[in-house]
Amino acid sequence: MYKLYFKTLFLLTTLFVFYMAITSHDISFIDNPYEDKMKHFMAFFTLSLLLNRSSSRYDARIRNVTALLLFGIFIEIVQSFLPYRDASVYDVIADLGGILSFQAALSSFRYLRDLLTPRPVV
């Protein structure tokens, strides 16, 4: 049940990210020239978190990173055919930054958890 919840949430979030990527609506929260890159970073950080939680194996991380990066590239290819959108390699770099930042945070969390977990005395 737990994995199904995260798989459903991942699917819905993926559809939302794709919808936002192909529509002409630009929802602006702050006036910042890098706002678009921050949105890419946060979207792919979130997707990476949800995909990780819905995966059943630790060694699926490389597969997850690759799949999300290919999704980011796919979005940019689709945007290159839309007259109201522009494709950018910098968007893919921001996507990768979000993905790798989550992976680094996850590795750090696991390392600290293992470091702070009391081990039985033998």
C-alpha positions as CSV (number, residue, x, y, z in Angstrom):
1,M,0.0,0.0,0.0
2,Y,2.9,2.3,0.9
3,K,4.6,1.9,-2.5
4,L,1.3,2.2,-4.4
5,Y,0.7,5.6,-2.7
6,F,4.1,7.0,-3.8
7,K,3.7,5.4,-7.3
8,T,0.4,7.2,-7.7
9,L,1.8,10.5,-6.4
10,F,4.8,10.1,-8.7
11,L,2.5,9.5,-11.7
12,L,0.3,12.5,-10.9
13,T,3.3,14.8,-10.3
14,T,4.9,13.6,-13.6
15,L,1.7,14.4,-15.5
16,F,1.5,17.8,-13.8
17,V,5.2,18.7,-14.6
18,F,4.7,17.6,-18.2
19,Y,1.5,19.7,-18.5
20,M,3.2,22.7,-17.0
21,A,6.1,22.2,-19.5
22,I,3.9,22.2,-22.6
23,T,1.4,24.9,-21.8
24,S,1.8,28.6,-22.5
25,H,0.8,29.6,-19.0
26,D,3.8,30.9,-17.0
27,I,3.1,31.0,-13.3
28,S,5.5,33.4,-11.7
29,F,6.1,33.4,-8.0
30,I,9.1,35.8,-7.8
31,D,10.7,38.2,-10.1
32,N,14.0,36.5,-10.7
33,P,15.9,35.8,-13.9
34,Y,16.7,32.3,-12.7
35,E,13.1,31.4,-11.6
36,D,12.6,29.0,-14.5
37,K,15.8,27.1,-13.5
38,M,14.7,27.0,-9.9
39,K,11.3,25.5,-11.0
40,H,13.1,22.8,-13.0
41,F,15.4,22.1,-10.0
42,M,12.5,21.8,-7.6
43,A,10.3,19.8,-9.9
44,F,13.0,17.2,-10.6
45,F,14.1,17.1,-6.9
46,T,10.5,16.3,-6.1
47,L,10.2,13.7,-8.8
48,S,13.4,12.1,-7.7
49,L,12.1,11.9,-4.1
50,L,8.8,10.3,-5.2
51,L,10.4,7.9,-7.6
52,N,12.9,6.8,-4.9
53,R,10.1,6.2,-2.4
54,S,8.1,4.2,-4.9
55,S,11.1,2.0,-5.9
56,S,11.6,-1.2,-4.0
57,R,15.3,-1.6,-4.3
58,Y,18.3,0.6,-3.3
59,D,20.2,-0.3,-6.4
60,A,17.4,1.2,-8.6
61,R,19.0,4.7,-8.0
62,I,21.0,4.7,-11.3
63,R,17.9,3.6,-13.2
64,N,15.8,6.3,-11.5
65,V,18.4,9.0,-12.3
66,T,18.6,7.9,-15.9
67,A,14.8,7.8,-16.4
68,L,14.3,11.2,-14.9
69,L,17.1,12.7,-16.9
70,L,15.6,11.2,-20.1
71,F,12.2,12.7,-19.1
72,G,13.8,16.1,-18.8
73,I,15.4,15.8,-22.2
74,F,12.1,14.6,-23.6
75,I,10.4,17.7,-22.2
76,E,13.0,19.9,-23.9
77,I,12.6,18.1,-27.2
78,V,8.8,18.6,-27.1
79,Q,9.2,22.3,-26.2
80,S,11.5,22.8,-29.2
81,F,8.4,22.1,-31.4
82,L,6.1,24.4,-29.5
83,P,5.9,28.0,-30.8
84,Y,5.4,29.5,-27.3
85,R,8.2,27.5,-25.6
86,D,11.9,27.4,-25.9
87,A,14.1,24.4,-25.4
88,S,17.3,25.0,-23.4
89,V,20.2,22.8,-22.4
90,Y,20.3,24.8,-19.2
91,D,16.9,23.5,-18.2
92,V,18.2,20.0,-18.5
93,I,21.2,21.0,-16.4
94,A,18.8,22.4,-13.8
95,D,16.8,19.1,-14.0
96,L,20.0,17.1,-13.4
97,G,20.9,19.4,-10.5
98,G,17.6,18.7,-8.8
99,I,18.0,14.9,-9.4
100,L,21.6,14.7,-8.1
101,S,20.9,17.0,-5.2
102,F,18.2,14.6,-4.0
103,Q,20.5,11.7,-4.4
104,A,23.3,13.5,-2.4
105,A,20.8,14.4,0.3
106,L,19.6,10.8,0.4
107,S,23.1,9.4,0.6
108,S,24.0,11.9,3.4
109,F,20.9,11.0,5.3
110,R,21.6,7.3,5.1
111,Y,25.2,7.8,6.1
112,L,24.3,9.9,9.1
113,R,21.6,7.4,10.1
114,D,24.0,4.5,9.9
115,L,26.6,6.5,11.8
116,L,24.2,7.4,14.6
117,T,22.5,4.0,14.9
118,P,23.9,2.1,17.9
119,R,25.6,-1.1,17.0
120,P,25.4,-4.2,19.2
121,V,28.5,-4.9,21.2
122,V,30.0,-8.2,20.2
